[in-house]
Amino acid sequence: MSITLQNGTTLYEMYDGFSVSNEAGKYQLLLEGPATGTLGDEMTYHDLMNFSTPDRDNDLWSGHCAAAHDLRGGWWFNHCNRVYFNGRWSPELWNRPWTPTVKTGASVRGTTMMIRRN
């Protein structure tokens, strides 16, 4: 996973294993091994979470993360998020793309999420 900042700097975090279960498993996220990179390991907060969308509340919060706070996108929310790439893309609306390293969408030029088959 990487974030490219407005100044051209790219920060990344890599995981030894990244997999997602099937529909019956609610697309649960499974991260393996230690994380390495320059972003910081905030994705682990979302490990073992089921994927939530505005019409499917699978998070642990008493509310509904995917429908709240103008997020309007799917993600592996826990008690909402520390990492979130799928929200409404606009600097003033996109909060906490990767906390604490990148706190606001205003500093982000783009994001990349890549998965390689083993």
Backbone as XML, in Angstrom:
<?xml version="1.0"?>
<chain id="A" units="angstrom">
  <residue number="1" name="MET">
    <atom name="N" x="0.862" y="-1.149" z="0.000"/>
    <atom name="CA" x="0.000" y="0.000" z="0.000"/>
    <atom name="C" x="0.904" y="1.205" z="0.000"/>
  </residue>
  <residue number="2" name="SER">
    <atom name="N" x="0.521" y="2.216" z="-0.787"/>
    <atom name="CA" x="1.340" y="3.422" z="-0.794"/>
    <atom name="C" x="0.480" y="4.670" z="-0.939"/>
  </residue>
  <residue number="3" name="ILE">
    <atom name="N" x="1.041" y="5.759" z="-0.447"/>
    <atom name="CA" x="0.434" y="7.072" z="-0.569"/>
    <atom name="C" x="1.485" y="7.996" z="-1.161"/>
  </residue>
  <residue number="4" name="THR">
    <atom name="N" x="1.117" y="8.690" z="-2.231"/>
    <atom name="CA" x="1.994" y="9.697" z="-2.807"/>
    <atom name="C" x="1.477" y="11.061" z="-2.371"/>
  </residue>
  <residue number="5" name="LEU">
    <atom name="N" x="2.360" y="11.819" z="-1.771"/>
    <atom name="CA" x="2.010" y="13.135" z="-1.260"/>
    <atom name="C" x="2.090" y="14.189" z="-2.358"/>
  </residue>
  <residue number="6" name="GLN">
    <atom name="N" x="1.506" y="15.340" z="-2.103"/>
    <atom name="CA" x="1.508" y="16.432" z="-3.073"/>
    <atom name="C" x="2.921" y="16.851" z="-3.466"/>
  </residue>
  <residue number="7" name="ASN">
    <atom name="N" x="3.879" y="16.703" z="-2.560"/>
    <atom name="CA" x="5.263" y="17.097" z="-2.866"/>
    <atom name="C" x="6.035" y="16.018" z="-3.635"/>
  </residue>
  <residue number="8" name="GLY">
    <atom name="N" x="5.359" y="14.911" z="-3.993"/>
    <atom name="CA" x="5.991" y="13.847" z="-4.770"/>
    <atom name="C" x="6.562" y="12.709" z="-3.947"/>
  </residue>
  <residue number="9" name="THR">
    <atom name="N" x="6.618" y="12.850" z="-2.650"/>
    <atom name="CA" x="7.124" y="11.795" z="-1.778"/>
    <atom name="C" x="6.140" y="10.634" z="-1.752"/>
  </residue>
  <residue number="10" name="THR">
    <atom name="N" x="6.656" y="9.413" z="-1.889"/>
    <atom name="CA" x="5.810" y="8.227" z="-1.776"/>
    <atom name="C" x="6.176" y="7.470" z="-0.513"/>
  </residue>
  <residue number="11" name="LEU">
    <atom name="N" x="5.180" y="7.204" z="0.310"/>
    <atom name="CA" x="5.322" y="6.428" z="1.533"/>
    <atom name="C" x="4.623" y="5.095" z="1.311"/>
  </residue>
  <residue number="12" name="TYR">
    <atom name="N" x="5.173" y="4.016" z="1.859"/>
    <atom name="CA" x="4.577" y="2.708" z="1.614"/>
    <atom name="C" x="4.602" y="1.842" z="2.869"/>
  </residue>
  <residue number="13" name="GLU">
    <atom name="N" x="3.760" y="0.831" z="2.845"/>
    <atom name="CA" x="3.779" y="-0.209" z="3.875"/>
    <atom name="C" x="3.519" y="-1.521" z="3.167"/>
  </residue>
  <residue number="14" name="MET">
    <atom name="N" x="4.333" y="-2.527" z="3.461"/>
    <atom name="CA" x="4.219" y="-3.824" z="2.807"/>
    <atom name="C" x="3.997" y="-4.904" z="3.870"/>
  </residue>
  <residue number="15" name="TYR">
    <atom name="N" x="3.129" y="-5.837" z="3.548"/>
    <atom name="CA" x="2.786" y="-6.939" z="4.449"/>
    <atom name="C" x="3.198" y="-8.256" z="3.804"/>
  </residue>
  <residue number="16" name="ASP">
    <atom name="N" x="3.687" y="-9.205" z="4.621"/>
    <atom name="CA" x="4.089" y="-10.508" z="4.087"/>
    <atom name="C" x="2.911" y="-11.233" z="3.456"/>
  </residue>
  <residue number="17" name="GLY">
    <atom name="N" x="1.752" y="-11.103" z="4.058"/>
    <atom name="CA" x="0.554" y="-11.749" z="3.533"/>
    <atom name="C" x="-0.635" y="-10.827" z="3.645"/>
  </residue>
  <residue number="18" name="PHE">
    <atom name="N" x="-1.469" y="-10.825" z="2.610"/>
    <atom name="CA" x="-2.670" y="-9.992" z="2.572"/>
    <atom name="C" x="-3.698" y="-10.802" z="1.815"/>
  </residue>
  <residue number="19" name="SER">
    <atom name="N" x="-4.740" y="-11.231" z="2.500"/>
    <atom name="CA" x="-5.769" y="-12.012" z="1.811"/>
    <atom name="C" x="-7.148" y="-11.591" z="2.303"/>
  </residue>
  <residue number="20" name="VAL">
    <atom name="N" x="-8.138" y="-11.914" z="1.483"/>
    <atom name="CA" x="-9.521" y="-11.563" z="1.759"/>
    <atom name="C" x="-10.359" y="-12.814" z="1.559"/>
  </residue>
  <residue number="21" name="SER">
    <atom name="N" x="-11.219" y="-13.124" z="2.514"/>
    <atom name="CA" x="-12.071" y="-14.312" z="2.411"/>
    <atom name="C" x="-13.155" y="-14.109" z="1.356"/>
  </residue>
  <residue number="22" name="ASN">
    <atom name="N" x="-13.970" y="-15.124" z="1.169"/>
    <atom name="CA" x="-15.042" y="-15.081" z="0.166"/>
    <atom name="C" x="-16.290" y="-14.375" z="0.711"/>
  </residue>
  <residue number="23" name="GLU">
    <atom name="N" x="-17.327" y="-14.344" z="-0.110"/>
    <atom name="CA" x="-18.565" y="-13.663" z="0.268"/>
    <atom name="C" x="-19.168" y="-14.245" z="1.543"/>
  </residue>
  <residue number="24" name="ALA">
    <atom name="N" x="-19.167" y="-15.580" z="1.679"/>
    <atom name="CA" x="-19.721" y="-16.211" z="2.880"/>
    <atom name="C" x="-18.958" y="-15.774" z="4.134"/>
  </residue>
  <residue number="25" name="GLY">
    <atom name="N" x="-17.659" y="-15.471" z="3.977"/>
    <atom name="CA" x="-16.836" y="-14.996" z="5.081"/>
    <atom name="C" x="-16.860" y="-13.490" z="5.234"/>
  </residue>
  <residue number="26" name="LYS">
    <atom name="N" x="-17.770" y="-12.836" z="4.526"/>
    <atom name="CA" x="-17.949" y="-11.373" z="4.562"/>
    <atom name="C" x="-16.676" y="-10.637" z="4.170"/>
  </residue>
  <residue number="27" name="TYR">
    <atom name="N" x="-15.880" y="-11.251" z="3.287"/>
    <atom name="CA" x="-14.655" y="-10.636" z="2.763"/>
    <atom name="C" x="-13.717" y="-10.178" z="3.876"/>
  </residue>
  <residue number="28" name="GLN">
    <atom name="N" x="-13.555" y="-11.062" z="4.854"/>
    <atom name="CA" x="-12.711" y="-10.753" z="6.009"/>
    <atom name="C" x="-11.255" y="-10.570" z="5.586"/>
  </residue>
  <residue number="29" name="LEU">
    <atom name="N" x="-10.605" y="-9.569" z="6.156"/>
    <atom name="CA" x="-9.210" y="-9.254" z="5.877"/>
    <atom name="C" x="-8.292" y="-10.075" z="6.773"/>
  </residue>
  <residue number="30" name="LEU">
    <atom name="N" x="-7.227" y="-10.635" z="6.192"/>
    <atom name="CA" x="-6.223" y="-11.359" z="6.964"/>
    <atom name="C" x="-4.846" y="-10.849" z="6.551"/>
  </residue>
  <residue number="31" name="LEU">
    <atom name="N" x="-4.142" y="-10.247" z="7.497"/>
    <atom name="CA" x="-2.772" y="-9.785" z="7.276"/>
    <atom name="C" x="-1.825" y="-10.749" z="7.964"/>
  </residue>
  <residue number="32" name="GLU">
    <atom name="N" x="-0.678" y="-10.990" z="7.328"/>
    <atom name="CA" x="0.297" y="-11.919" z="7.897"/>
    <atom name="C" x="1.676" y="-11.292" z="7.932"/>
  </residue>
  <residue number="33" name="GLY">
    <atom name="N" x="2.447" y="-11.740" z="8.918"/>
    <atom name="CA" x="3.844" y="-11.335" z="9.017"/>
    <atom name="C" x="4.017" y="-9.897" z="9.459"/>
  </residue>
  <residue number="34" name="PRO">
    <atom name="N" x="5.257" y="-9.521" z="9.690"/>
    <atom name="CA" x="5.511" y="-8.135" z="10.092"/>
    <atom name="C" x="5.346" y="-7.187" z="8.905"/>
  </residue>
  <residue number="35" name="ALA">
    <atom name="N" x="4.933" y="-5.983" z="9.209"/>
    <atom name="CA" x="4.817" y="-4.943" z="8.189"/>
    <atom name="C" x="6.141" y="-4.195" z="8.115"/>
  </residue>
  <residue number="36" name="THR">
    <atom name="N" x="6.507" y="-3.768" z="6.913"/>
    <atom name="CA" x="7.712" y="-2.970" z="6.730"/>
    <atom name="C" x="7.390" y="-1.796" z="5.823"/>
  </residue>
  <residue number="37" name="GLY">
    <atom name="N" x="8.077" y="-0.698" z="6.022"/>
    <atom name="CA" x="7.878" y="0.447" z="5.151"/>
    <atom name="C" x="8.028" y="1.762" z="5.873"/>
  </residue>
  <residue number="38" name="THR">
    <atom name="N" x="7.553" y="2.819" z="5.213"/>
    <atom name="CA" x="7.716" y="4.174" z="5.717"/>
    <atom name="C" x="6.410" y="4.818" z="6.182"/>
  </residue>
  <residue number="39" name="LEU">
    <atom name="N" x="5.274" y="4.114" z="5.986"/>
    <atom name="CA" x="3.980" y="4.652" z="6.421"/>
    <atom name="C" x="3.685" y="4.370" z="7.885"/>
  </residue>
  <residue number="40" name="GLY">
    <atom name="N" x="4.118" y="3.230" z="8.365"/>
    <atom name="CA" x="3.761" y="2.788" z="9.702"/>
    <atom name="C" x="2.649" y="1.751" z="9.609"/>
  </residue>
  <residue number="41" name="ASP">
    <atom name="N" x="2.661" y="0.808" z="10.515"/>
    <atom name="CA" x="1.713" y="-0.311" z="10.460"/>
    <atom name="C" x="0.396" y="0.034" z="11.128"/>
  </residue>
  <residue number="42" name="GLU">
    <atom name="N" x="-0.445" y="0.762" z="10.439"/>
    <atom name="CA" x="-1.777" y="1.074" z="10.947"/>
    <atom name="C" x="-2.839" y="0.136" z="10.381"/>
  </residue>
  <residue number="43" name="MET">
    <atom name="N" x="-2.519" y="-0.610" z="9.336"/>
    <atom name="CA" x="-3.489" y="-1.511" z="8.726"/>
    <atom name="C" x="-3.823" y="-2.680" z="9.656"/>
  </residue>
  <residue number="44" name="THR">
    <atom name="N" x="-2.902" y="-3.027" z="10.541"/>
    <atom name="CA" x="-3.154" y="-4.123" z="11.476"/>
    <atom name="C" x="-4.385" y="-3.858" z="12.333"/>
  </residue>
  <residue number="45" name="TYR">
    <atom name="N" x="-4.712" y="-2.614" z="12.573"/>
    <atom name="CA" x="-5.934" y="-2.245" z="13.307"/>
    <atom name="C" x="-7.173" y="-2.831" z="12.624"/>
  </residue>
  <residue number="46" name="HIS">
    <atom name="N" x="-7.101" y="-3.045" z="11.334"/>
    <atom name="CA" x="-8.231" y="-3.542" z="10.551"/>
    <atom name="C" x="-8.159" y="-5.052" z="10.295"/>
  </residue>
  <residue number="47" name="ASP">
    <atom name="N" x="-7.085" y="-5.705" z="10.757"/>
    <atom name="CA" x="-6.911" y="-7.145" z="10.550"/>
    <atom name="C" x="-8.086" y="-7.921" z="11.144"/>
  </residue>
  <residue number="48" name="LEU">
    <atom name="N" x="-8.526" y="-8.924" z="10.438"/>
    <atom name="CA" x="-9.619" y="-9.825" z="10.814"/>
    <atom name="C" x="-10.997" y="-9.163" z="10.771"/>
  </residue>
  <residue number="49" name="MET">
    <atom name="N" x="-11.078" y="-7.950" z="10.222"/>
    <atom name="CA" x="-12.371" y="-7.274" z="10.111"/>
    <atom name="C" x="-13.083" y="-7.706" z="8.832"/>
  </residue>
  <residue number="50" name="ASN">
    <atom name="N" x="-14.399" y="-7.746" z="8.907"/>
    <atom name="CA" x="-15.216" y="-8.018" z="7.721"/>
    <atom name="C" x="-15.407" y="-6.716" z="6.956"/>
  </residue>
  <residue number="51" name="PHE">
    <atom name="N" x="-15.579" y="-6.822" z="5.651"/>
    <atom name="CA" x="-15.749" y="-5.647" z="4.801"/>
    <atom name="C" x="-17.138" y="-5.061" z="5.017"/>
  </residue>
  <residue number="52" name="SER">
    <atom name="N" x="-17.207" y="-3.754" z="5.245"/>
    <atom name="CA" x="-18.476" y="-3.049" z="5.424"/>
    <atom name="C" x="-18.697" y="-2.098" z="4.257"/>
  </residue>
  <residue number="53" name="THR">
    <atom name="N" x="-19.950" y="-1.934" z="3.882"/>
    <atom name="CA" x="-20.358" y="-0.986" z="2.857"/>
    <atom name="C" x="-21.545" y="-0.201" z="3.407"/>
  </residue>
  <residue number="54" name="PRO">
    <atom name="N" x="-21.963" y="0.872" z="2.729"/>
    <atom name="CA" x="-23.105" y="1.621" z="3.256"/>
    <atom name="C" x="-24.357" y="0.773" z="3.471"/>
  </residue>
  <residue number="55" name="ASP">
    <atom name="N" x="-24.497" y="-0.327" z="2.735"/>
    <atom name="CA" x="-25.670" y="-1.187" z="2.929"/>
    <atom name="C" x="-25.374" y="-2.463" z="3.718"/>
  </residue>
  <residue number="56" name="ARG">
    <atom name="N" x="-24.149" y="-2.646" z="4.205"/>
    <atom name="CA" x="-23.762" y="-3.816" z="5.010"/>
    <atom name="C" x="-22.873" y="-3.365" z="6.162"/>
  </residue>
  <residue number="57" name="ASP">
    <atom name="N" x="-23.430" y="-3.319" z="7.346"/>
    <atom name="CA" x="-22.712" y="-2.850" z="8.531"/>
    <atom name="C" x="-22.042" y="-4.036" z="9.215"/>
  </residue>
  <residue number="58" name="ASN">
    <atom name="N" x="-20.747" y="-4.230" z="8.952"/>
    <atom name="CA" x="-19.995" y="-5.325" z="9.554"/>
    <atom name="C" x="-18.904" y="-4.849" z="10.501"/>
  </residue>
  <residue number="59" name="ASP">
    <atom name="N" x="-18.924" y="-3.574" z="10.885"/>
    <atom name="CA" x="-17.884" y="-3.056" z="11.774"/>
    <atom name="C" x="-18.239" y="-3.306" z="13.238"/>
  </residue>
  <residue number="60" name="LEU">
    <atom name="N" x="-17.317" y="-2.953" z="14.137"/>
    <atom name="CA" x="-17.529" y="-3.159" z="15.572"/>
    <atom name="C" x="-18.083" y="-1.939" z="16.296"/>
  </residue>
  <residue number="61" name="TRP">
    <atom name="N" x="-18.188" y="-0.823" z="15.613"/>
    <atom name="CA" x="-18.710" y="0.398" z="16.205"/>
    <atom name="C" x="-20.215" y="0.261" z="16.412"/>
  </residue>
  <residue number="62" name="SER">
    <atom name="N" x="-20.760" y="0.938" z="17.415"/>
    <atom name="CA" x="-22.205" y="0.879" z="17.668"/>
    <atom name="C" x="-22.997" y="1.559" z="16.562"/>
  </residue>
  <residue number="63" name="GLY">
    <atom name="N" x="-22.346" y="2.464" z="15.812"/>
    <atom name="CA" x="-22.973" y="3.107" z="14.656"/>
    <atom name="C" x="-22.671" y="2.309" z="13.393"/>
  </residue>
  <residue number="64" name="HIS">
    <atom name="N" x="-22.507" y="2.999" z="12.303"/>
    <atom name="CA" x="-22.268" y="2.362" z="11.007"/>
    <atom name="C" x="-21.214" y="3.170" z="10.259"/>
  </residue>
  <residue number="65" name="CYS">
    <atom name="N" x="-19.953" y="2.736" z="10.363"/>
    <atom name="CA" x="-18.825" y="3.506" z="9.823"/>
    <atom name="C" x="-18.953" y="3.814" z="8.336"/>
  </residue>
  <residue number="66" name="ALA">
    <atom name="N" x="-19.328" y="2.838" z="7.530"/>
    <atom name="CA" x="-19.364" y="3.037" z="6.081"/>
    <atom name="C" x="-20.420" y="4.040" z="5.659"/>
  </residue>
  <residue number="67" name="ALA">
    <atom name="N" x="-21.434" y="4.244" z="6.475"/>
    <atom name="CA" x="-22.501" y="5.193" z="6.149"/>
    <atom name="C" x="-22.330" y="6.531" z="6.874"/>
  </residue>
  <residue number="68" name="ALA">
    <atom name="N" x="-21.441" y="6.575" z="7.851"/>
    <atom name="CA" x="-21.286" y="7.777" z="8.674"/>
    <atom name="C" x="-20.187" y="8.694" z="8.161"/>
  </residue>
  <residue number="69" name="HIS">
    <atom name="N" x="-20.202" y="9.905" z="8.649"/>
    <atom name="CA" x="-19.114" y="10.865" z="8.434"/>
    <atom name="C" x="-18.807" y="11.117" z="6.962"/>
  </residue>
  <residue number="70" name="ASP">
    <atom name="N" x="-19.761" y="10.989" z="6.095"/>
    <atom name="CA" x="-19.556" y="11.167" z="4.658"/>
    <atom name="C" x="-18.516" y="10.207" z="4.092"/>
  </residue>
  <residue number="71" name="LEU">
    <atom name="N" x="-18.292" y="9.080" z="4.752"/>
    <atom name="CA" x="-17.304" y="8.129" z="4.236"/>
    <atom name="C" x="-17.794" y="7.509" z="2.928"/>
  </residue>
  <residue number="72" name="ARG">
    <atom name="N" x="-19.010" y="7.025" z="2.931"/>
    <atom name="CA" x="-19.690" y="6.541" z="1.723"/>
    <atom name="C" x="-18.852" y="5.598" z="0.872"/>
  </residue>
  <residue number="73" name="GLY">
    <atom name="N" x="-18.191" y="4.702" z="1.509"/>
    <atom name="CA" x="-17.409" y="3.724" z="0.772"/>
    <atom name="C" x="-17.197" y="2.492" z="1.609"/>
  </residue>
  <residue number="74" name="GLY">
    <atom name="N" x="-16.710" y="1.447" z="0.999"/>
    <atom name="CA" x="-16.461" y="0.207" z="1.708"/>
    <atom name="C" x="-15.047" y="0.128" z="2.241"/>
  </residue>
  <residue number="75" name="TRP">
    <atom name="N" x="-14.898" y="-0.598" z="3.345"/>
    <atom name="CA" x="-13.578" y="-0.810" z="3.935"/>
    <atom name="C" x="-13.699" y="-1.860" z="5.025"/>
  </residue>
  <residue number="76" name="TRP">
    <atom name="N" x="-12.568" y="-2.307" z="5.528"/>
    <atom name="CA" x="-12.529" y="-3.240" z="6.650"/>
    <atom name="C" x="-12.518" y="-2.410" z="7.931"/>
  </residue>
  <residue number="77" name="PHE">
    <atom name="N" x="-13.646" y="-1.792" z="8.238"/>
    <atom name="CA" x="-13.736" y="-0.928" z="9.413"/>
    <atom name="C" x="-13.698" y="-1.753" z="10.694"/>
  </residue>
  <residue number="78" name="ASN">
    <atom name="N" x="-13.054" y="-1.230" z="11.709"/>
    <atom name="CA" x="-13.031" y="-1.815" z="13.036"/>
    <atom name="C" x="-14.012" y="-0.973" z="13.851"/>
  </residue>
  <residue number="79" name="HIS">
    <atom name="N" x="-13.519" y="-0.115" z="14.725"/>
    <atom name="CA" x="-14.348" y="0.935" z="15.330"/>
    <atom name="C" x="-14.093" y="2.174" z="14.474"/>
  </residue>
  <residue number="80" name="CYS">
    <atom name="N" x="-14.463" y="2.075" z="13.242"/>
    <atom name="CA" x="-14.190" y="2.983" z="12.125"/>
    <atom name="C" x="-12.747" y="2.797" z="11.681"/>
  </residue>
  <residue number="81" name="ASN">
    <atom name="N" x="-11.928" y="3.831" z="11.544"/>
    <atom name="CA" x="-10.704" y="3.610" z="10.783"/>
    <atom name="C" x="-9.489" y="4.367" z="11.278"/>
  </residue>
  <residue number="82" name="ARG">
    <atom name="N" x="-8.342" y="3.777" z="10.990"/>
    <atom name="CA" x="-7.044" y="4.438" z="11.076"/>
    <atom name="C" x="-6.454" y="4.546" z="9.677"/>
  </residue>
  <residue number="83" name="VAL">
    <atom name="N" x="-6.903" y="3.678" z="8.805"/>
    <atom name="CA" x="-6.496" y="3.640" z="7.404"/>
    <atom name="C" x="-7.774" y="3.568" z="6.587"/>
  </residue>
  <residue number="84" name="TYR">
    <atom name="N" x="-7.844" y="4.355" z="5.496"/>
    <atom name="CA" x="-9.067" y="4.328" z="4.703"/>
    <atom name="C" x="-8.799" y="4.899" z="3.314"/>
  </residue>
  <residue number="85" name="PHE">
    <atom name="N" x="-8.787" y="4.035" z="2.309"/>
    <atom name="CA" x="-8.501" y="4.452" z="0.937"/>
    <atom name="C" x="-9.750" y="4.614" z="0.083"/>
  </residue>
  <residue number="86" name="ASN">
    <atom name="N" x="-10.905" y="4.151" z="0.515"/>
    <atom name="CA" x="-12.065" y="4.061" z="-0.367"/>
    <atom name="C" x="-13.139" y="5.117" z="-0.155"/>
  </residue>
  <residue number="87" name="GLY">
    <atom name="N" x="-12.832" y="6.184" z="0.513"/>
    <atom name="CA" x="-13.836" y="7.205" z="0.786"/>
    <atom name="C" x="-14.036" y="8.167" z="-0.365"/>
  </residue>
  <residue number="88" name="ARG">
    <atom name="N" x="-14.863" y="9.145" z="-0.128"/>
    <atom name="CA" x="-15.082" y="10.202" z="-1.111"/>
    <atom name="C" x="-13.778" y="10.954" z="-1.294"/>
  </residue>
  <residue number="89" name="TRP">
    <atom name="N" x="-13.295" y="11.023" z="-2.520"/>
    <atom name="CA" x="-11.988" y="11.607" z="-2.795"/>
    <atom name="C" x="-12.115" y="13.109" z="-2.970"/>
  </residue>
  <residue number="90" name="SER">
    <atom name="N" x="-11.761" y="13.814" z="-1.934"/>
    <atom name="CA" x="-11.767" y="15.266" z="-1.926"/>
    <atom name="C" x="-11.008" y="15.678" z="-0.670"/>
  </residue>
  <residue number="91" name="PRO">
    <atom name="N" x="-10.022" y="16.560" z="-0.770"/>
    <atom name="CA" x="-9.221" y="16.904" z="0.410"/>
    <atom name="C" x="-10.037" y="17.340" z="1.616"/>
  </residue>
  <residue number="92" name="GLU">
    <atom name="N" x="-11.105" y="18.082" z="1.392"/>
    <atom name="CA" x="-11.875" y="18.556" z="2.540"/>
    <atom name="C" x="-12.772" y="17.478" z="3.140"/>
  </residue>
  <residue number="93" name="LEU">
    <atom name="N" x="-13.066" y="16.414" z="2.401"/>
    <atom name="CA" x="-13.923" y="15.341" z="2.911"/>
    <atom name="C" x="-13.138" y="14.118" z="3.361"/>
  </residue>
  <residue number="94" name="TRP">
    <atom name="N" x="-11.937" y="13.945" z="2.839"/>
    <atom name="CA" x="-11.196" y="12.721" z="3.095"/>
    <atom name="C" x="-10.304" y="12.890" z="4.308"/>
  </residue>
  <residue number="95" name="ASN">
    <atom name="N" x="-10.759" y="12.400" z="5.442"/>
    <atom name="CA" x="-10.008" y="12.488" z="6.690"/>
    <atom name="C" x="-9.302" y="11.180" z="6.984"/>
  </residue>
  <residue number="96" name="ARG">
    <atom name="N" x="-8.144" y="11.281" z="7.592"/>
    <atom name="CA" x="-7.407" y="10.129" z="8.111"/>
    <atom name="C" x="-7.122" y="9.064" z="7.071"/>
  </residue>
  <residue number="97" name="PRO">
    <atom name="N" x="-6.462" y="9.372" z="5.962"/>
    <atom name="CA" x="-6.135" y="8.333" z="5.003"/>
    <atom name="C" x="-5.175" y="7.290" z="5.590"/>
  </residue>
  <residue number="98" name="TRP">
    <atom name="N" x="-4.256" y="7.712" z="6.477"/>
    <atom name="CA" x="-3.341" y="6.777" z="7.145"/>
    <atom name="C" x="-2.816" y="7.468" z="8.391"/>
  </residue>
  <residue number="99" name="THR">
    <atom name="N" x="-3.526" y="7.316" z="9.495"/>
    <atom name="CA" x="-3.176" y="7.980" z="10.745"/>
    <atom name="C" x="-2.088" y="7.187" z="11.463"/>
  </residue>
  <residue number="100" name="PRO">
    <atom name="N" x="-1.095" y="7.778" z="12.064"/>
    <atom name="CA" x="-0.879" y="9.214" z="12.212"/>
    <atom name="C" x="0.025" y="9.809" z="11.135"/>
  </residue>
  <residue number="101" name="THR">
    <atom name="N" x="0.571" y="8.989" z="10.243"/>
    <atom name="CA" x="1.533" y="9.490" z="9.261"/>
    <atom name="C" x="0.921" y="10.509" z="8.305"/>
  </residue>
  <residue number="102" name="VAL">
    <atom name="N" x="-0.249" y="10.210" z="7.754"/>
    <atom name="CA" x="-0.930" y="11.117" z="6.825"/>
    <atom name="C" x="-2.308" y="11.393" z="7.424"/>
  </residue>
  <residue number="103" name="LYS">
    <atom name="N" x="-2.499" y="12.581" z="7.961"/>
    <atom name="CA" x="-3.703" y="12.897" z="8.728"/>
    <atom name="C" x="-4.827" y="13.509" z="7.917"/>
  </residue>
  <residue number="104" name="THR">
    <atom name="N" x="-4.526" y="14.029" z="6.725"/>
    <atom name="CA" x="-5.555" y="14.687" z="5.932"/>
    <atom name="C" x="-5.380" y="14.396" z="4.453"/>
  </residue>
  <residue number="105" name="GLY">
    <atom name="N" x="-6.462" y="14.343" z="3.748"/>
    <atom name="CA" x="-6.420" y="14.105" z="2.315"/>
    <atom name="C" x="-5.827" y="15.259" z="1.537"/>
  </residue>
  <residue number="106" name="ALA">
    <atom name="N" x="-5.735" y="16.449" z="2.136"/>
    <atom name="CA" x="-5.196" y="17.615" z="1.440"/>
    <atom name="C" x="-3.736" y="17.407" z="1.043"/>
  </residue>
  <residue number="107" name="SER">
    <atom name="N" x="-3.009" y="16.564" z="1.759"/>
    <atom name="CA" x="-1.596" y="16.332" z="1.450"/>
    <atom name="C" x="-1.380" y="15.174" z="0.484"/>
  </residue>
  <residue number="108" name="VAL">
    <atom name="N" x="-2.463" y="14.516" z="0.049"/>
    <atom name="CA" x="-2.347" y="13.303" z="-0.768"/>
    <atom name="C" x="-2.610" y="13.582" z="-2.242"/>
  </residue>
  <residue number="109" name="ARG">
    <atom name="N" x="-1.699" y="13.107" z="-3.087"/>
    <atom name="CA" x="-1.887" y="13.164" z="-4.540"/>
    <atom name="C" x="-2.565" y="11.889" z="-5.038"/>
  </residue>
  <residue number="110" name="GLY">
    <atom name="N" x="-2.211" y="10.747" z="-4.443"/>
    <atom name="CA" x="-2.812" y="9.492" z="-4.875"/>
    <atom name="C" x="-2.451" y="8.346" z="-3.958"/>
  </residue>
  <residue number="111" name="THR">
    <atom name="N" x="-3.167" y="7.240" z="-4.114"/>
    <atom name="CA" x="-2.915" y="6.037" z="-3.321"/>
    <atom name="C" x="-2.847" y="4.832" z="-4.238"/>
  </residue>
  <residue number="112" name="THR">
    <atom name="N" x="-2.163" y="3.810" z="-3.776"/>
    <atom name="CA" x="-2.060" y="2.563" z="-4.523"/>
    <atom name="C" x="-2.156" y="1.410" z="-3.545"/>
  </residue>
  <residue number="113" name="MET">
    <atom name="N" x="-2.913" y="0.413" z="-3.929"/>
    <atom name="CA" x="-3.021" y="-0.806" z="-3.140"/>
    <atom name="C" x="-2.778" y="-1.951" z="-4.115"/>
  </residue>
  <residue number="114" name="MET">
    <atom name="N" x="-1.714" y="-2.708" z="-3.910"/>
    <atom name="CA" x="-1.365" y="-3.800" z="-4.828"/>
    <atom name="C" x="-1.296" y="-5.116" z="-4.066"/>
  </residue>
  <residue number="115" name="ILE">
    <atom name="N" x="-1.784" y="-6.146" z="-4.699"/>
    <atom name="CA" x="-1.724" y="-7.488" z="-4.121"/>
    <atom name="C" x="-1.063" y="-8.385" z="-5.147"/>
  </residue>
  <residue number="116" name="ARG">
    <atom name="N" x="-0.063" y="-9.126" z="-4.714"/>
    <atom name="CA" x="0.629" y="-10.037" z="-5.630"/>
    <atom name="C" x="0.288" y="-11.459" z="-5.234"/>
  </residue>
  <residue number="117" name="ARG">
    <atom name="N" x="0.051" y="-12.261" z="-6.226"/>
    <atom name="CA" x="-0.270" y="-13.670" z="-6.015"/>
    <atom name="C" x="1.000" y="-14.427" z="-5.680"/>
  </residue>
  <residue number="118" name="ASN">
    <atom name="N" x="0.935" y="-15.272" z="-4.655"/>
    <atom name="CA" x="2.105" y="-16.092" z="-4.286"/>
    <atom name="C" x="2.088" y="-17.401" z="-5.016"/>
  </residue>
</chain>
